[in-house]
Structure formats: C-alpha cells, structure tokens
Amino acid sequence: MTKKFKRISINQPSYMPWCGFFDFIYKSDTFVVLDDVQFSTSGWVHRNRIKVHDGKTIWLTVPIKREDKFKNITDIRINYSNDWIKKHINSIKTYYSNANRYNIYIDEFYEILRSNHSLIVDLNWELLGYYCKCLGIQREIIKSSDLKVKGKGVDKVINICKSLEATHYYASGVTSRHLYDRERFESEGVVLEYQEYKHPVYAQLWGEFIPYMCILDFLFNAGSDKACEFLFQ
C-alpha cells in the first residue's frame, strides 16, 4: 500500500531565525524542532543578527548558564544575571523603530521576552509560534524530544522521518549535501529533497540590502498579510 504524501523538515530551534528557516516550515506538512541534540555555542539557538547603521550588522545573543554549554538544547538555561532583555529591546528600538511595520509587531515580541522563560528551548518555542502567526503560516510543529526517537546524525533524521511516516524529507541544500546519502534515504522509503532558497530582496533601513538577517528585519520592514507569497516562491 502506497503511503500518503507527507513532507517533513527538521531544524534546531533558533532565537530569531532567518527567512529561509520559515521556508522549511511553509513547504512541509510537519516541521520538527530538533531540540534533543547537543547545544553549540557557535550555532543559532541563542542568537542572530540585526542590521544597524552604516550597512553593518550586530549579534543579539541570549546569554546561557556557563555550566550548561555542553548539555542538550532541552537543558540549556537562560542566564539572567545581566539585563540582556533591556539590551535587546534597546537595540531593536534604536535600529528599527522607524521601519514601516515596527509598531505592528513589536509589542508581542517584547511581551514574550519579558516572560522570563527559564529554558532557551521554551523561549524559542513561544517565539516560533509568534513568528509563524505574523507570517500567516499554519503547519504542524512538534519537538523531537516529544518523539523520543533514538540515534545520532543521519540515523536520527531517518528515524524521525520513519516515526512520522514521512515520504519526503526537505533538507538544507547548504549543510546537508555532504552529510546525507540519497540512496540511504530511499532505501528507508524516504525521498530526499534539498532546499534551494532564493532570498528575496526587500526595502531595508540603513543602506543597501543585506540578506540573511533575522526574521524581525523582514517583519519590521516588509511584513504583510501576503508575506508567504513574497518569501516562499
């Protein structure tokens, strides 16, 4: 019996993802937040970039407990020993308050930051729901930790696909081509597809367009009820 078509994608959580992150969600039936893997301080789980004056960018980073940095993402605690929320709010206000749609989106974002989540995974989970609502994306989103699937690397990815009865896996074309074997996936009954996301150009503050900024950059400058038509061609 042929399985019903079902495409899934899997990505680690991100504090303020870039536009291409949401392409994975939009083009999938189910999106899996990969939260039961080891945290990396060089990753995007707790940070991302915003555009500032002179066409430059800066990082906004959520500080984590130093003793947690070798744990799984699910166990990473946010460090509130300094007022990072005030710093992030002030930076965003300084560089985006004159953007066309800043006032539409900013209040709820601030409210979520001020909720004082203990874990970075919980902060990112609530923010992800907020971003998807702003973009008008309605998809099934689940945490890998709730699936309790075993394995590491490609084995874990394939096991997640099988547990969700996926027929297609939508993977990053940038990071996955050298990691994944198409024949291996197909032997498990899963078609491997690679993302080839073409970043759209929109009007930004502070000079010429810079791609790959966080999703807030798009929302504040160009967000609308037709965001998906613009972002995900």
N, C-alpha and C positions, 0 to 999 in steps of 0.2 A: 504493500500500500504506500503510495507516494505521500510524503509529508507535506503539510500545508506550508506555503512560502512564509518564512519568518527570518528577517534580518536583525541581527543584534550587533551592537558595538560595545566596546569595553574601554574605559579610560579611568585613570586615577582622578580623584577629586581635585579641584583647583579653586583657589580663593577667588580669583576674578578671571575666568577663562577668556581666551581669545575667541574671535568669531568662528573659526574653524572647529572648535570644540563642539559648538552647537549644531554644526553640520552633521556630526556623528549622531546626535540625538534626533534631529529632524528627519534624517534618512533611514532611521532604524525603527523597528517595531518595539524593541526593548533596548534600553540603554542601561549598562551595568557600571555602577561606580565601583571601581576596583580599590577597595579600602582595606582589605586584609592582606596587604603586602608591606614590605619594609619601607619606612619613610626615608626620603632622601632630602638632605638639606639643599641640594642643588636643583631640586625639582620645582614644580609649580603648585604644590599642595598648599603652601602657606604664603605665596607671594605672586605678584605680577607687576606689570609696568603701566604707567600712565605717561601721557605726553605733556611736556612742560614748555616753557618759553624757549626761544632760540632753536626750535625744532629738535630739542633733546628729550630724553626720557629718564624717568627715575623709577626705582623699585618701591613698592609698598609691600612691606613684609610683616606678617603676623608673627611675633616672637613666640617661640615654644620653650617649654621647660628643657633645659640643657640635658638633664639626665634621661630624657625620653628619646633623644635623637636616633637611637639605634632600634627603636621599637617599631611595631606595625603602625600604619596610619591610624587605625582604630584607637590606638592607645596614646596618641600624641596630645598632650595637654597644652593649652594656651597659657603663656606667661603674662600675667597682668601686673608684674612688678613695676612696669613703667606705663604711662598713659599712651599706648600705641593707638588706641581708638581716636583720641583727640588729634594725634599727629596725622592719621589717615584722613580724618574728616577735614582738617585744616588744609591739607594738600589738595584734596579733591575740590574743595570750595575755591581755593586760590586759582586753580588751573581750569576749572570747568563751570564756574558759576555764571559765566557769560555765554555758555553754549545754549543753542536753541531750545533744547528739551531737558535741560538740567532740572528745572523745577518740577517736571512731571514725575521723575523717577527717584529723586534723591531722598525724599523723606522716609520711604520704606526701607531703603538701603541703610540709612543711619539707624533706624529703629532696630533692624536686625543686628547691626554691630553692637548696639548698646544692650543687647540681650545677655551679654556676658556668658556665652557658652563656655563650658569647661574644656571641651574637646574640639580640635580643629575640624574633625570629620563632621561634627554636628553643626558648626558654623557654616561649613561649605555646603552641607545638605540643605539647610534652610535658604542659603543664598542661591543655590542652584534652582530651587523651586521659584524663587523670586525672579531670577533672570529668565527662566522659561515662560513665566507668566507675562513678563514685559514683552517678550518676543512673540507671544501667541503660540508657543509650542506645547502640544499635548501628547505626550508619549508615556509609555510605562517606563518608570525609572526605578531600579532596585539596587541594593547594595550587595556586593559579592559576599560580604560577611554573613548576610542572611541566608545565602545559598549553601554555605558550609561545604564548598567544593574543595577537594584536596589537589595537591600538585603545585609545581612551580613553573614559571616561564610559559612556554608554549603548551605544556601539558595542562596547566591550569586553565589557559584560554580555551583549549579544546574541550576540557571537562565542563566548563561553564556553558559553552555552546551546546553540548550534548544534554546538559541538565535542563536547558531551556528549550530543547527540541528545535534549535536553530537550523535553518537550511543554508543561511548565508552569514558570513562574518565580515563586517565592514571595518577594515583596519587602516591604521595610519600609513600612507604611502611613503612618508619620510622616514619613520623609525622602524617600520616592520618588514620592509622588503628583504633585508639581510638577516632577519630573525626567523621568518616563517617559511615553511616549505609548502607550496600549494598542493603538492601531491599528498602530503601528510594529512592536510585538512580534508581533502577529497576522499581519502581512504576512510575517514571518520564520517563521511556523509555531509560535509560542510563545504560550501563554495567560498573560497577566499576572495574578497574584493578589497581593492585599495582605494583609499580616499585620494583624490586629486583636486584639492580645493583651490579655486582661484579667488584670491582675496579681492573683494570689491573695493573700489575707491569711493570715498565719501568726503564731504567737506569737514575738515577738522580746524580747530583753533590752532594758533601758533605755527603758521607757515605751511610748507609743503606736506603732503600726505605721508604718514609713516604707517605701514601695515603692522599687523600682529600685536596691536595694543590690546589691553583688556576690554572686556565686553562693555564696561561702563563708557569707554571712549566712544563706541558706536552709539549706545543708547542716548547719551547726552547730546551728541552732535547730530545724529540722524535717525534715531529710533522712531518708529511709527507703527500703525496697525498693519502695514504692508512690509514689515521687516523681513519676514521669511522669503517673500518674493524677491527681495533685493539681495539678501545674503546667500541664499541657497538655490542657485540656478541649476 
